């Protein structure tokens, strides 16, 4: 593979050195954060610039962005890739890292502004709809002390995504991940609890799928 790679419509290239990125204001809602990302300067936006601009909101928005593709039927290996990256992010939350660490090779890559704006445009309608019902509630569930616990929850959901049934089995888990991430951004503990409950349902369904596959193989062999 050369210096350029194309995945899912995104063109990732080595980004040139950039000035210190602006910090996105913490009071912004999820939709506001996405809109602010679309307004970052330059024809291309480096992954490192996005993470640096988000600062303390980087974990929450990464969780939302990794959950979104799994809210719709997706072919392999999209749930697997999202699950692996999500597990990597969740482990850092679990161990109390303030800002997520990503490999320099990834941080230095950039996304074209048209592709970024198109992806944000698709994500905004459902997020804006959810924001109508969200407000700060049970804020202790989204506080700094709760982040390691949420990291463990997201890690379990990520592992569920990795083994979920193809095409539709990941949908409850994807929605659950998005709810937890959205609850973190919005400081809404009710959304976090809803994500945990839906995640438990998704994990039960994934476990049932895995058990059915195992039982079928066992019957064939024995």
N, C-alpha and C positions, 0 to 999 in steps of 0.2 A: 504494500500500500504506500502511495506517495504521501506528500505533505498534505494533500487535500483529501478529505473523506466525505462521503455523502450518505447520511442515514436519515430516513423518515422526512426527506425534504429539506433537511438542514445541511448547510455547507459549513463544515468546521475547518477553519484555517488558523495558522499560527498568527497570533495577534501582535501588532507592533507595540512597543512600549507606550503606555498611556499615562496621562496625568492622574493625580490622585482623584478617585471617583467621588462624586457627591454622596453623602449619606442620606438615605431615604428616611424621612421623618417617621418615628415610631408610631404616632397616632394614626397613620394611614391604615385604611382597611385593606382587605385582600385585593379587591378590585383596584383600589388606589395604588397599591404596590405594583401591580402588573402594569397599570397605565404609566407609572413613573419609570418602570424599566423600559417601556417602549420609547420614552423621551430621553433616554441617556444619549449623549452626543456621539457622533461618528456614524459612518456607514455600516460598520460592524461593531458588535459589542462582545468583548472578551468575557469568558465565563468567570474569570477572576474579578473583573470589574463588577459583575452582577453580585457576586458573593460579598465583595468589599462594600458595595453600596448598601446591601441589605443589613449588614452588621448583625445585630441581635435578632433580626427577623429572618435570618437566612435559613435556620433549621425549619421553621414553620412553613415557609414558602417552598422549600425543597420538598418537604413531605407532601404538600398539596400538589406540586407539579409532578411528582413521581406517582401519585395516586390517580391523577386525572386520566392517563391513557387506559387505565384498567377499569374505568367506569363504563366502558363500552366493550362489546365483543372484540377481542384482539387475538390474532394468531400467535403461536409461538414464533420467536422467543421473547416477545415484548414483555409479558408478565415476568418471565424469568429474569430478564435484564433489569427491569424496574425493581423487582424484589431484591436482587443482589445489591444494587446501588442503595436502595432504601435500608437494607440491613447494615451496610457500611455506615450510613448516616446515623442510624439508630444506635449503633454501638458507641459512637462518639457522644451522643446525648447521654447514654447510660453511664459513661465514664466521666461526665461532667465537663466536657470540652465546651468552652463558651461559644466559639465560632467554628463551624465545620471545616475540617481539613480535607482538601482534595489534592490529588497529585498535580505537580506543576505542569505536567504534559497536558492535563485537562484544563487547568486554570488558564493556560496560555492560548487555548483554542478560542475561536470567536464564532459568533453566529451573525449571519447577515440580518440587517434591520428588517427587510421585507419578510423574511421567514419568521423572525421573532414576533413582528406585529401580527402576522397571520395566526400564529399559535396562540398569542394572547387574545386575539379577537374571538377565537373559538372557545376559549376558556371563560371569558367574561360573562356571557349570559347566565350559565348556571350558578356561577359564584355570586353574581349580583342578586339573583333570585334568593339564594340562601342567606345573603346578608340582610335581607328584609326581615328575617326572623331571628337574627342573631344580635346579641348585645352582651356586655360584660355581666356574667353570672357565674357563681361559684368560682371566682377568679383564682382561688388557691390551687385549683386543679391545673391552671396554666402558669403558675408562678415558677420562679427559678428553682425552688426546692422540689417541685414536682417533676422537673425535666428528666431526671434519671429514671423515674417510674414510667413516665411517658415513653422514654427511650426503650424500656423493656417491652411495653405494650406494642410499640411500632415494630420492634424487632420480631415479635411473635407474628404480627400481621404480615411482615415481609417474608418470613419463612413460609407462611401460608400461601402467599402469592407464588412462591417458587414451586410449590407442589400442587397448585390449584389445577382443576380440570381445564383442559384447553378450551379456548374461545369464550365460554361464558362463566366458568367456575370461579374466575377471579373478580367478577363484578361486585359481589357483596364486600369482598376485602378491599377492592379499589375505592368503593364509596366510603367504607369505614376509615381508610387511611386519609382520604380527603376531609372527612368530618373532623378527625383528630387534628390534622394540620390547620384547618380553618378555625377550629376552636382555639388553637394556640395563637393564631394571628389576631383573632377577635377577642381573645381572653374570655371565651365563653365555655365554662365548664360543662354546661348542658350538652353542647355539641360534642365535646370530648367523650362524655358518658354515652351519648348516642352512638358515636363511632365505636366505642368499646363493645357495646351490646351487639351492634351489627357485625362487628368483627368476630365476636364469639359465634354468631350464627354462621358466618362464612367459614370459620375454622371447622365447625361441626360438619358442614357440607363437604368441605375438602377432605376431612377425615373419612367420611362415608364413601367418597369417591375412591380414595386410596384403599380402603378396606375392600370395596367391590373388586377393584383391579387385582388386589392380592388374592382374594378368594377365588376369582376366576382362573388366575395362573395356577393356584394350588390344585384346583379341580382338574385342570388340564394335565398337570404333571403327575398327580396321584390318583 
